[in-house]
Amino acid sequence: MAISKSQLARARSHLTIGDMYRLASDFAEEHGNDACDYAYRAVISFEAEGEGERAYFWFLLLVMMGDIVSCRVDPDGIITIH
């Protein structure tokens, strides 16, 4: 049975800010100093391919990893967005 694009779009779930910070934290923990470089390369690659939504997702992860690495945000704490 094939899945159409519209069915796939309806099946997508949305990540919360907390989910995104957890993902960024796990990615940074697993890949260390290379994590930001990987995320930056993903942004450039997806932009070049015309995949703006995917590029934006990786850009957000890159920003969040920067916050985590510089200790501006504790991903295990309560995250407040102003």
NORFEN-V596718 format. One line per field, one symbol per residue. psi: psi as a letter, one per 30 degrees, with the letter a starting at -180 (. if undefined). Layout:
# NORFEN-V596718
psi->???
This chain:
# NORFEN-V596718
psi->kkkleeeeeffklkkleeeeeeeeeeeeeefbffeeeeeeeeeeeeeefgieeeeeeeeeeeeeeeeeeggfkjffakkkk.
